[in-house]
Amino acid sequence: MPSTQKRVIDSPSSSEAEQGSTKENSVKRVKKASPVKEEKKEEKKIHPMFLPRQKKDTDDKKSVKEAVSDAAAAKKRDAAGAGTSTSTSANDTITFAQLADTFSKIEATTKRLEIADYLTQFYRHVILTKPEELLMTIYLSLNRLCPDYEGLELGIGEGLLIKAIVESTGRTTAKVKEDFKKAGDLGTVAQLARKNQPTMFKSKGLNVPVVFKNLKEIATVSGNQSQAKKIGIIMKMLTNCDSATNEAKFLIRLLEGKLRIGLAERTVVVSLAHAIVLSRDKNASKEELEKGVEVVKQVYSELPSYDLIVPALLDGGIDDLQERCHLTPGIPLKPMLAKPTKAVSEVLDRFEGRSFTCEYKYDGERAQIHYHDGKVKVFSRNSEDMSNKYPDLVEQLPRAIKPEVKNFVIDSEAVAFDKQTKKILPFQELTRRKRKDVKVEDITVKVHIFAFDLLYFNDKPLLHEDLTYRRKLLSEHFVQVEDEFAMAKSMEAQSTEEIQVFLEESVKDSCEGLMVKQNQGESAWYTPSKRSMNWLKLKKDYLAGAGDSLDLVVIGGYYGKGKRTNVYGAYLLACYDEESESYQTICKIGTGFSEEMLDQHYKLLNPLEITMPKSYYRLGTAKPDVFFEPQAVWEVLTADLSLSPVYTAAAGEISERGISLRFPRFIRVRDDKGADEATTSEQVADMYRNQASAQKSGKADDEDRMSNLHSQMQGLSLGDSNKPKQIQKLPSKYKPNDVNRMPNLIKMANTLSAAQTTTHKATNDSLIGTYDGGLERDEEDRKGDSAGGDKGRILDLQLRGQAWNLNMFDVGRPLGKGKFGRVYMARTRTQPPFVVALKCLYKTELVEARVEKQLRREIEIQANLRHPNILRLYGFFYDQKRIFLMIEFAGKGELYKQLNKLGRFSDKRSSRYIAQMADALLYLHSKHVIHRDIKPENLLLGINGELKIGDFGWSVHAPGNRRTTLCGTLDYLPPEMIEGREHTAAVDLWSLGVLAYEFLCGGPPFEESGHSATYRRISRVDYSIPQHVSPEAADLISKLLVHEPEQRLALEKVQTHPWILKYKKSSRSTGVVG
């Protein structure tokens, strides 16, 4: 399958990269324009509060508001930009049948590129024939009527829709309900009813403006006769639906508020960008298309309003969109989110060598505060306008603003606060406040604002400024107001102890824990709507072992018994699947509720009861007594996740069974989240993968398997005639006795360079650093483990007749921490001393994770490999609880840290690393070893900067050269693995191509937000090569990233490729510079 290779124009030149440029790829920063003053009130309102200002320069460009006005009045427009003029008459319009037909095509496929292509073509048709209807078309594609912050929503109850279908088609209620039960979709029922309805005249059909106008009217109608008015409007539209099309089907779905065709908003954004670019130049290059998508994505993340973006695109195209549309007070942007972390050590590992800030994570409601022309607006995390809910906040905020402040956007947390005790109250207190028509004098639960970020200040967006600068402005221009407004409490901590103390302080101060944020550089920019690794959250609950709480949708209830009679005693919860737009069951919950809470939940949920489950509920075998509309979202904490035959969450992601929560506990209601913002099935699958218990299933008893592991270690005695069969089969140029004997550590010293040998002979303690007590501390954390008593022997690795044990080493500073143990620098107490990396693995953890055989195989393979670009395994020993591996010390540490620090490597450096990798892989393949997990995290750098493969956990000795196990790392998986085919050593060729791409670009080529999306891109070989990548490097990557394994470039040809020869040195193991 040919690769759909692309080149994008958004990166530094190749000459910069070759000189060691380390800048990451990103959309070029542009100086932002400032908004102009509001103009005529009678003109069409783009936003109810503020209007963007015109850029104050001499280019005389139109404002966004003028673009809207022009688009609405335009009769002729050069839509294609290639000399083709398209005229439209006043009577021409986009029919709803055309849009419905596009929806049908999208619903019939799951292929992301096909969906985007269908939508792009339709948007192009709208632009060419009726551009003023593009905005309405986009909103209907998204099942919306306006931006989220305006709060205008559809979502007509099924009872009202059934009544409208009955009255417009003449069918009985019983028949409609019967059809609904069979089809599970009211839209399909309406379509069948219209098709079978006898009529004297053919219906004229609907058009997009009429549908959009009527839907808006339905959403805004109120009063005593509102229900009758809504039914009347719906009936009229259904009667006018063309029975030969799918108009009725998708009209009903739009009214329900759920299209359910698998169309994600990110696809709408991509299609819109492509349509705009192609409408101005139908021969636009792939680079121009990719650039257009990046620009529109970036703009929409800062200014999530199609009301502003679409007219600007129609008027000026992509080129100056970032100057005309950017963050503006009054239009809320989606907040930046944090990744959960389970331990303080994870924080230090993530931010090693970088400046970071710890601040309190307050137990309240996210509040994005906008201020302009003396007016205050408060928005929730899902862009809901909360100004009416918090009139006290609106009233008190100006007291915190200094005189020089004209406008701003602040990110903050609103918490319930007791002014008498000066204490923060639990989040549940906020839920007691009324949501509408709140009067300041009636408020009993007071609110305190804790500001932690400044996103816009005095006409200037600050998203692309680092956190240190944003916080500096925040502290300089706002004042603390007692009991009302303050900056989030923070500190610059650098050690485990400091962070732990601050975390404990936050809990004492009634907070959830800490937020840890990077301070400086591009990684410290504010990235809207992204869950970033540059913000980490460390909550007290996480430290208890749960990892992260889940936000789940209540879709069913079970009648209570005993004391819980007359209320729901338990509830059925579900996660949200973004791809299928369905809700997948995950658990039944009945704990964590007081009697008062059960009464409150009953009052809230009883009005949401429905007669039958929605067609988009994936129930499995769960059978609640009642079902609810998907509206209530609860935060739930769990002890663990496990596979279940009952529930459907993430079914197919991990196994055919779904994932369920063990011992779920209710935490709180999430009023600030909509049902489609609940925890996704993909996040559930990730949580399952990340937890240690994910691999605990199996029939073998742990004690038996511990004994089995001990036997396996003994079975690895290298002098034993009953040695493993894999060792016997492993081809080697060495004699059998040499292959099967772990080398003596002192003899090893002679094989190293003079510089290294000199280092190893030194006796100064500074060589190996300070031991942090990690071995003993880890022992205390494992119940029953003993720190002493080394009884193991080192499998035929003898030193003057003695077995190696821990007492024969001086243990130094930790070098790293893995899933099952830690790695320390260590020095033998022999003469001369010898420096190694000592890896400590705990047997209990290996058994729990069921990786005993994998470890044995890793030892067998790595101990027999001899290559300058492969990390040596010198030997191992063990005691009752631990296994110790003695590994070659890589003097310059982890390659991944270097790549992470620099962003990307230069052309020269990348070429030399790939040359060394090719040489090492060629050696491995000659020994019938397939690595299967090549990635930067598994590579280290020797004392001279030479690259070394350092992890063989997924490696296999395969003389038959055919395997079927799906293994490795997601972004590096080859097509044959994800498609379930047999794989060969060619998987390493694919990984080499991905590695080359990541060296040059700073990230893997197929990276996506979800596993399914990544799988699809890999299978299609759908990647983009930035323009800064040299032609020679791009050529090599394209010859390695080939769908069919046998067509990938052989390693021998990689070694003689022009890009490799261009920078080749005389020695394959020489360090890399540049």
N, C-alpha and C positions, 0 to 999 in steps of 0.2 A: 504494500500500500504506500503510495507516495506521500511524503510529508507535506503538510500544508504550511510551508515555511513562510514567515513574514519578517519584514525589517521595519523598525519604527524609528522615527526621527525625534528622539527626546533625550539623548545622552551626549556626554562629552565626545569629542573627536577621537579617532583612533590614536592620533599622536599623543593625546593626553594620557590615554590608557597605557600606551607603551612606555611612557615616562614614569609610570607608577602612580597614576591618578587613582585616588581611592574614593572618589565621590560616588554615591549611590545614584542609580537611575531614579529620576523623579521628574514630575512636570515642572518646567522652568518657572521660577517665581517671577511674577509680574507685578509691577507697582500698581496698587489698587486705586480705582477712582473713588471719589467721595460722592455721596448722594446729594442731589439738589433739593431746594425747598419745594414743598408741596405746591402744585399748581391748581388749576380750576377744579372745584369740588364736584361740578356737574359731570365731568368727564368720567369715562369708565374707570372704576376703582380696581387697581391691581392688588392692593392690600388695604384692609380697612383701617390700618393705623399709619403706616409710613409709605412713602414712595422713594425709589432710588434717585439719587441726584445725578445730574449730568456731569460728566468729567470736565473739569475746567482746563481745557487746553484749546488749541487753535484748529483741531482737526474737524470741528463742526459735525461731530457724530450725533445721531439721534439718541434720545433717552429711551429706556425700555418702555416707558409709558407711551411715547410717541410711536414706538414700534407696534404696540398693541393696537393703537388707534389706526395706524396705517394698514395693518393686516386686516382689520375689520372692514375698512373702506375700500381696500384694493380690488380692482376689477381685472387688472392685467398684471402679470408678474413674470419676469424672466426666471422661471423656476429651475431650469436645468443648467443655466450658466454657461451653455455651450452654443448660444445663438438660437436656441429654440424658445419661442414665445408661446405661452399657453394662455388663452383667454377663457374666461368663464362668464356665463350669464347669470343673472340674478336667480333664475329658476333652477339652475344646475345645483345639485347638492349630493353629498355622500349618503347613499342609502344604508339603512341599518342592516339590510340583507347582505351587503358587501362585507360589513364588519362581522356579522354573524358567520358568514362563510369562512372568514379568516380565523375566527375563534374555533370553528369546527376542524380546520386543518391543524391548528395548534394542538387541539385536544387529542387528535389522532396520532400524534408522535411524541416520543420522549427525548428526541434528539435536540440538544440545545441549539446547534447550528441551524437546523431546519426551522425551528421555532423562530429564531432571530431572522432568518431569511424571509419567512412568510410575513412577519410583522414589518420588516424593512420595506418590502415591496408594497405593502398596503399603505404605509406612511408616505412613501414616494408618490403613490397615486393621489393621495389627499393633497400633498404639497403641490403637485402639478395641476390639479383640477380645482381644488377649493381649499387653499391654504388656511383661510380663516377658521376652518373647521378642524384643524389639526389638534388644537388644544382640547376640544371636546372629545375627539377620538382617543387621545391619550388617556384622558380621565376615565372614559368608558373601558379602555383596555385594562385599567388598574382597578375597576369597580369603585371609583371615587367620583365625587362631584366638585371637589375643591381641595386645596392643600389641607393637610392634617390639622394644622393649628386653627383652622376656621371651625372645626368641630361639626361639620355638616355630614351626617352619615345616613346611609340606607340601612336596610335590615328589616324588612317587613315580615311580620310573623307568618308562619305557615297557615294558620287559621284564616287570616285575612286573604292570603293568596288563593287558598282553596275556594273561598267564597267568591272571589273575582273570577276564577276559572269556571266555576259552576254557572254563575250568572251570565258570563259572556259566551259560553259554548252550549248551554242548554242541558248539560249532563247533570245527573243527580250527585249529591254530596257523597252518597255511599259509593257510587261508581268511581268518582275521583279518588276517594280514599283507598279504594281497593286497588286502583291502578298505581297509586303512590306507594302502597305497600309492596307491590310487585317490582316496580321500577326503581324505587328508592330515590327518585329525583323528580321534584315537582316540575322542573323545566321540561323534562321528557314527557310528563303527563300532559302539560299544556300543549306541547307540540302535537301529540297524538290526537288530543281533543280537537284542535283546530283543523287538523288534516281530515278528520272524519266528520267534521261539521258541514252539513249541506248549506250552500249559500246560492242566492240568485245571481249575485255579481261577484266577480273576482276582486278580492281586496287589493287596495292600491299599495299596501306596504308602508313601512315607516322609513324615516330618514334620521340621520344622526342628530341634527339640531332639535328635532321634535322630541326624540327620546330623552336627550339630555335635559331639555327644558322641563319636560313632564316629571322626570326623576327629581329634579331640583324642587319642583313644586310639591311633590309628595313628601320630600324630606323636610320642607319648611312649613307645611300646612299645620294649623293648630286650631284649637277651639272645640266647641261642643259637637260640631258636625264633621270633625276632621276625619273620622273613620269612613264616613259615607263619601266624603270628597275623595279620599285616597282610592276607595274601591271604584268610584266613578272614573277616575283618571286611568286606573289600571285596565278596567273593562274596555274603555275606548281604545287604548293601545292594543290590547289583545284582539279586539274586533278588526282592527286595521292591519294586523300581522298577515303577511302573505303566507298562506298555508303551504305553499310549495317550497318555502325556505325554512331555515332554523330560527327565524326571528322570535317566535314565541318562546322557544326553549331558552335562549340566552336573555330575553327580556325578563323572564321569571327569575333566572339566576342573578341577574343584576339587582332585581328587587330584593332578593334574599340576602344580598351582600356577599355572595360567594360564587365566583365564576367557576372555580375548580377546573381549570383547563391546563394547569401546570405552567402558567406564565408568571415568572418572577419579575419584580420591578427592575432588577439589574438588567434583564433582557430587554425590557422596554427602553431603558436608557441607552443600551448598545444599539438597538434598532433605530431609535430617534437620531443618534449621532450618525449612523451609516446613511440614513435617509437624507439628512441635511447635506452631507458631503456629496453623495451621489446625485442629488437633485441639482447641485451646482456644477458638478462635473461627473457625468456618467462613466467616465474612464478613470476615475480617481484610483490611485495606487493603494496597495495594501497599507503602505506606510501612512498615507493620508487618512485612511479609515481608522487605523489604530490610534493615530494622534487625536482624531476627532472624538473617539470613545474616551480616551484619557481625559481630555479637556472637559467634556460634558459630565463625566463621573466626578471629577474634582469640583466643578462648579456646583453640581447638585448636592454634593456633600456639605458645601458651605452655605448654599442657598436653596433649600429643598422646596422650591415653588415653581411648578410648571407654568403658573400664571405669568411669571417673569422670564423664565428661561426660554420657553417656546417662542414668544414674540421676538425676543432678541435673536434667536437662531434664524427665524424667518427673515428678519430684517438685515442682519449683518453676518450670518453664518458663524462658523467656528472661530475664525481668526481672532476677533477681539472680544470673545464672550467673557473671558476672565476679567477684562477691564470693566465690562458693563454689568456683570452679574457676580456679586460676591457677598460675603456676610454683611447683613444689614440689620440694624436694630428693628425689632418688630416681627422678624421672621425667624422662628426658632430652628436651630440645627440639631440633628440627632447627637446626643452626647457621646463623648469618648468613654469607653468601658475598660475595665481592668480584668486581667487573667487571675484566677484563683491560684494560690500556692499553699502548700501544706506545712512548710517549715521555714524557719528563719534562714537556715543554711541555703535553701533554694534561692532566696532573695540575694544573698551574698554571692552565690555562684552566678546568677543572672547579671548582676551589676558589677562584677569584678573589674576593678580598674576604672570605674566610672563614678561620677558624682551623682548621688541620689538623695531624695528627701523622704522622710517618713512623716505622715500626718494622720490624725485621727480619722477613722471611718465612722461617721456619725450615723446613728440609727434613726433616720428620718426619711424624708421624701426629696428626691432630686429636684432642685428648683433652678431653672435658667432664667435669670432676671434681665430684662431689657429696659433701657431708659433712653428716651429721646424727646426733645421739646417739653421737658418737664413731666412726661407721662411714664408710668411704670407698668410693665406687663410681666406676668410670671407664667412660665410654661413648665409642664412636667417633662419627664424623660421621654414620653411618647408624643411630645409636641402639643399636648392639650393645654388650652388657655385656662390657667388656674387663678386668674386675677380676681374673679368673683368669689372663689373659695377662700382666698387669703386677702380680704380688704384691709386687715390690720397690717399685713406685710407691706402692701402698697402704700399705706399711710405712713408707716414708720421708716421706710427705706431712705427717703430724702434726707433724713437727719444724719445719715452716715456718709453723705456725699460732700466733698469739698467744693468750694465755689468755682474752681477752674474746670470742673467736669461738665462737658456738654452732652455726651452720650456714652453708653457702654453696654456691654453684654457680660454678665458675670455668671459663672458656674458655681453652684453652691448647694448646700443641704439645708432644708427647712426641718427643724426638729421641734417637738413639743417641749415646752419649758415651763418649769415652776418658778415664778419670780420670787416667791417667798423663801424657798429653800435653795434657790440658785442651782437647781439640779435639772439635768436633761431627763425627760420622761420617755417611757417606751414608745415605740412607733405606733402601737395600737391606740394610743391616746389621740393621735392625729386622725384616725379613722372615725372617731366620735364626732368630728366636726361635720357640719352640713356641707354639701358640695355646691349648693346653689342658693341664691338669695340670702347670703350671709350678711348680717349687720354687725358692725364693729361692737356695738353696745351689748350684743347678745353672746359674744364669744366668751367661752369659759376656758378653753384650752389655748393658751398663748403660744406664739411661735417665735423661735429664735433662728436667725440666719447665720450659718457659718460659711463664709466665702472661701473658696480654695483655688479659683482660677479666673483670669480676666481674658476674654476672647476678643473683645473689641473695645477700643477706647478713643474718644475724641476723633471720630471719622476715620480711624485706622484699624483694619482687621489685624489681629495678632496671632492668628493660627500658625503662621510660619515663623514665629519667634519662639525661642526656647523658654522653658518653664521658669528659669531663674529670672529672666527679664519680665515675664508676665506677672509673676508674684511681686516683683519689685514695684511695678506700677500700681498693683493692687494695694500694697501697703502704704504707698506714698500718697495716693489720692482718695483714700477712704479712711474714715475714722471709726474706732470702736464705739458702739453705743451700748451702755450697760443693759443687759437683759434683752437686747434686740438684735445687735449686729456685731460680729467679730470675725477675724480671720481664723481659719481652721488651725488648730494647734499642731505645730510641726517641729521637727528637729532633724539635724544632719547627723545621722548615726552611721557608724562605719564598722561596728563589731557586733557579733552575735549577742553578747551580753547587753549592749546598749539597746539594741532593737527589742530584746526580750523584756527588758525593764520598761521601755516605752509602751510596749504592747500591753503589759500588765496594768500600767497606768491608765491606758485608754479604756480597758475593761472596767476598772474601778470608777471611771468617770462616765459610766453608762453608755459607752460606745461599743460598736461591733468588733473593733480591732483596728488595724492599720491599713492605710494605702501607702504604697512605696512607689515613688516616681523618679524617673531619670530627669536630671536637671538641665543638662546642656547638650548642644548639638542638634542635628536634624531629628534624632530619635526622641528629642524632648518637645517636638512640635505637638500641637493639639490636632489629633486626627479624628474628625467627627464620625460617628456611627461604627467605629472600629473597636474591637476588643483587642487591645494592644499588650504585647509583652513588655512594653516600656512603662506600663502601669500594672503593678501587682497588688492584689488584695490579700491580706493576711488576717483572717477572722478567727475569733476564739473557737467557733464551731469547727473550723477546718482542722485545728490542732487536735481535736478530739477524734479525728480519723475519717470524717465524712468526706472531706475534700471540698465539696461545694454543695450548696443547697440547690434545689430545682424549683422552678416556677412552673406549676402544672395547672391544667384546665380541668374544672369540675364538669364532667359530662354525665354523671349518673349518681343515683342515691339509693341506699338500702334502708328500709323502714326500721326504726328502732324498736327494741324490746325492753321490758322491765322499766327502769327509770327513764329510758329514752323513747318510750311510747309517745306518739303524737309529734315526733320530730324525726329527722333522718339520723339514724345511728351510725352510719358509715357512708363513705362516698367513693365513687369510681373516678380516678384521675387519669389524665392523658397528657402526653407531650404532643408537640406540633411537628408534622412533617412538611417542610417547606416545598419539597419537590411535587408531592401529590396533593398538597393543600388539604391534608386530612389530619385527624386527631387519633393518635395511637395509644391504646390503654397501657398503663404502666404499673398501677397498684390500686388496692383498696385500702382506704385509710379510715381508722376509727379511734386513733389515740391522739392525745394532745388537746382535747376539747373539754372545757368546763360545761356545766349545764347551761350557763348563760350564753356561752359561745354557740352551743348547739341551737338554742332558740334564735339567736341572731342569724345564723346560717340558714335556718329553716325559713325565716321571714324573707331573706334575700333570694333564696333559691326556689322557693315554691312558685313564685310568679313565672319562673323560667322553665317550668315543667313542659314537656312536649309529649305527644301521644306515642311517638315512635322514634327510634334513633335516626340521626341524620345519615344520609347516604355516605358521607365522608367520615363517619366514625368507624374506625377499625377496631372492633370489639374483641376479637378472639373468642374465647369461651366465657368471658365475663358476662354475667346476667344480672344487672342491677334491677331493682323494683321499678324505678322511674328514670327517665332521661331528662337532661336539661339542655337548654340552648348554650352554646359554648361562649360564655361571657365571664364567669368568675375565674380568677387566677389566684392560686394560693402558693405561698412559699413553703416548701416541705424539706425537712432534713431527713437523711437516711443513714442507717448504719452501714449499709453495703448494697451492692447491686448484684443480681444473679440472673441466670437464664431461666425462663419460665415457659411452660407450654400453654399457660392461660392468657398471658398478655402479649401485645403485638408491638410494643415499642422497639424500634430499630430492627425488627425482624428482617433477616436477610443480610444485615450488616456484619453481625458476628457469627450467627448461625441461623438455621431455619426458625428456631424459637425466638421469642421476643425477650426483652430485658425487663425485669421487675425490681422494685425497691424492697429491701428487707427492713422491717421495723420502721416504716415511715412515720414521721412525727410532724404534725401541723405547727408551723411557725407563725405565719400571719397572712392576712389577705393582701394581695398586691393590686390595690386600686389604680396604681400608676401604670399598669401594664394591660394591654389588650390581649385577647386570646391568641392572636397570631404572633405575639411577642413572647410567648411561653418558651420554655426550654425545648429545643428542637430534638428530633430523633437522632440527628447526627451528633449533637452534644452528649446525649445519653450514651451513644456508642463509644464516644471518646472517653467518657468517664469510666465506662466499664473496662476499656482497654488499659486505662492508666492505673486502675486499682490493683493491688497485689493479689486480691482474692479471685481475680478473673480466671486464673488458671488452676484453681483448687479442685475442679471437678475431676472425677475419676474414681475407680473402684479400690485402688491400692490404699491400704491404711498407711498413715504417715510414719508410724514406727517401723513397719515393714520396709517402707521405702527408704527410711534413714539407714536401716541396716543394709539394705541393698546398695545404697550409695557408698557406704563404708567398704563393702565388698568390692565394688567397682574400683574404688581407689586402690585397694590392694591388688586388684587384677591388672592394674596398670604397671606393676613391677616390670621394669624394662629388661631385666635379665631372665624373667619368667618364660619358660617354654610355652606356657599357655597364654602368650601375648595376644592382644586383640587382632582379629582377622584383618581389620583395616590397615594396621601397621604392616602386616605381612604382605598385603597387596600393594602398598604404597610404593610406586617406582622411585628409585633413588640411585644417584651415581655413587653413593657411599656404600661401603661394605655393610652387611647386615649388622655386625657387632657395633659399628659406629652409629648406625641409624637407631638402634634400640638401646642406646646408652645416653642418658642425660649428661651433658658435659660438666666436668668439674669447674666450679666457679673460678678458681685461681688460674686454671689453664685457659679459661675464656679471656682473661685479661690480655694474654699474648696476641689474641686475634684483633685487638682494637688498635686504633691509631695511637701514635706516640702521645699526642696531646691528651687523649682520653685516659690512657694508662697513667700518665702523670697525675691527672685529676684523681683517679681512683686510688692512687698510692698515698695521697695526702691524708693527714689525720685530723685536720682542723674541723671542729664540730660545725662551723659555719657552712661547710660543704653541703650538708644534708639538712640544714635548717633546724628549727625547734620542733620537737615532737609535741603534738597538741593533746595527747592523752586519748586520741580517738579510739584506739583499740579497746582500752578499758571502759571508756564511756559507752561505746557501742555494746560492750558486753553487759553493762548494767541495764541497758535498755532491752535486753533479751532475757526474759525470765528463765532461770535455770542454767544459763550459760556460765561457764567458768573462764576467767581470764588467764589462768595458769594451767599447769599440768600438761605440757606438750608431750604427748605419748606417740605421736606419729613418727613415721620414718620417711625418708626421701627415696623411695623406690629405686634402689640400686645406685643412688647418687651418694657415694660415700666420701667422707673426708677423714683420712687417717683412721679409718675403721669406725667412725661415728656417723650417726644419722643427723641430718640437719634438723634444727628446731628453732623456735623463736628466740631462745636465749643466745643464739649465735649471731644475732644481728643487733646493731644500734639502729633503732627506728627513728626516722626524722620527720620532716614536715609532710603533711598530706599533699598529694599531687592531684587528686581528683576523687570524685565519688560516683559510683555507678548504682545500678538498681539493686545489686545484691551485696555490695560491700564497698570498701574504700581502698585507694592505692596510696602507698607511702613511699617516700624515698628512704632507702635503708642502706646500711654499710655492714659488710661482714666483719666479724671480729677476728678474722684471719690475718696473717702477715704474708704478703701485703694485703691491706683491706681492699674490698671491691664494692663499688656502688651499684645497686640494682633498684628497680622499682618492685616493691613488695605488695602484691594484691591479696587482700584478705576477703574471703568469701565465707558466708555463714551457711552451714549445711541446712538448717531449718528453713531458711529462705529459699534455697535451691530446691528443696523438696516440695515446699508449698507451691512454688512456681512450676514444678514439674520439668525442670531443665537439667536433671542429672545427666541424662544421656548426651544432651547437647554440650555440657561442660566436658564430659569425657572425650567426646569427639573433637572438641576444640583443642584440648590438651594434646591428643594424639596427633592431630594435624600440625599444629604450630610448633611442637617440639621437634618435628622432623624437617622443618624448612630452614634453608640456609641461603639467604639472599640479602644484599646490603640494603634493600628497600623494604624488607619485611622484619618486623620487630621480633627479636629472638625470645623464645621461652627457654630459660636455662634449666628449669626444674621445678619441682613442687614438693611440699610436705604437708602434713595435716595432723590435727589433734582430734579430740573427741567431738568438738563443735565446729571447727573451722578448717578451711583449706587455704593454703598459702601458695601463690604462684610467684616464682622468681623470674622477673621479666627484665629485658634490656632497658636501661634507663635512656629515655629520649630527652637529650639535654635542652632542647628549645621548646618542648611542650607540645600542646595541642594545636594542630593546624586550624581547626575551626575557630579558635579564639583569634588567631591572626586574621582570618577572613572576616570574622564578625567585626573586628576592630577597624579594618581598612575599608570594608564595604565590598571591595572586589580587588582582584590581583591584576597586575599589568599583563600585557600580552606576552612579554618575555618570561615572566615568572610562571605564568600559567602553562606556557609551552613546555618549560623544563619540568614542571611537576607532572604533566601528562606523559612526558617521555619516560620519567622514572616509573610512573604507574604502569605504563605499557610494558616496560621491561619486567616488572615484578609479576604482572598478570601472565605474561608469556611463560615465566618460570613456573607459576602455579599450575597453569593449564598443562604444562609438560609433565607435571606430577599428578595429573587428573584431579586436581583440586579446583572446585568452583567456589569463589568467595561469596557471592550473592548479597553482599551488603556494603558495597563501595559507597562511601559518602564522607564529607569532610570531618564529621564527628569521629570517624574510625581511623583517622590518619594523624600521625605525629611527626615531629621534626627532630632529627638527630642533632648531635652537638655541632655539626658543620652545616646544618640547615637542610640536610638531605631528607627526603620524604620517606616515611615508613608506615606500612600497613600494620595496624596495631590491634585489630579485633577480628577474631575468626569465629564468633558465636554462631553465625548462620552458614559457615563454610561446610562443604561436604566433599568427601573423597568419592568420586563417581567414575570409575573406569568405564562404565557403560555410557557415561556422558548424557544420561537422560533422567530428569527428575520431575516431580509433579507438585512438590510442596510450595504453597504460597507463602513467601517469607521475605524479609527485608524491610525497607523503609518506603512508605507510601510514595513520596515524590520521585523515588529512584526505581520503582517497579517497572519492568518491561511489559509490553503488550501481551506477550505469550503467557505471563503469569496471571495477569488480571482477567484474561480470557479463558483461563482454566486449561491451557494446553501444556504439553510437556515442554520442559525447558532444558537448555544445554549451557555450555560455558559461554555462549553468546550473550547470556544475561549480563555478564561482566562488561561486554563491549558496549551495551546500551548504557550501563551505569557510568562507564568512562565518558561517554558523550554527555550525559547529564552533569557529571563532575566538571568537565571542561566548560560547559555553559555556566555553571555556578561560580567557578573561579573567575570568569570574565564578566559576569553580569551581577553577581552578588546574591543570586537566588536561583532555585531550580526552574526549569522552563515550563513545567506543567502545573505549577502551584495554583491552587484554587481554594476558596473558602471551605468547601466541603469535599468529603471523600468521593462521593459519586461523581461530582463535577471533575475532580482530578482524574478519576478512572476514565471518564469519557474522553478527556483531552489526551491522555496517554494512548488510548486505543486508536484515536484518530491521528496521532502524532501531530497534534495541533499546538505549535509553539511559535514564538516570535523572536527573531534575533535582532537586538538593538544595533543601530548603525555604527556605534563606536567599535564594535567587534570587527577585527581585521578580516578581509576576505578569505585569507588562508585558514584562520581559525573557524570561520563560519563553514567553510567547505568540509573541514574535518568533522565538525559537529553533525552536519547534515548527512555524512556518510556513516556515522555511528548510530544516530537516532533514526533507524529504519525499522518499519513495522515487522518485516520478515527477518528472522534471526540470521538465516543463511546469506542474506544480502548485505549484512553489516561488514564494514571494513575490517579485515583481519589485522591482528596485532602486529604482525611482521610489516604490514603496509602502513600501519600507524607510525611505526618507528622511522619509516622513510618518507613520511608525508612532508611536503614543503614547509608547513608551519613548524614541525618538530625540528627539521634540519636547519631552519632559519636561526635557531638559538642553541643548537646542539653543542654540548661541551665534550671533551675527550672522554671523561669518565661518567658512567651512568649514575654513580652515587654521589657525585659532587654536589655540594650545597647550592642553593638557589639564591641569587641576588637580583634585586630589581623587581 
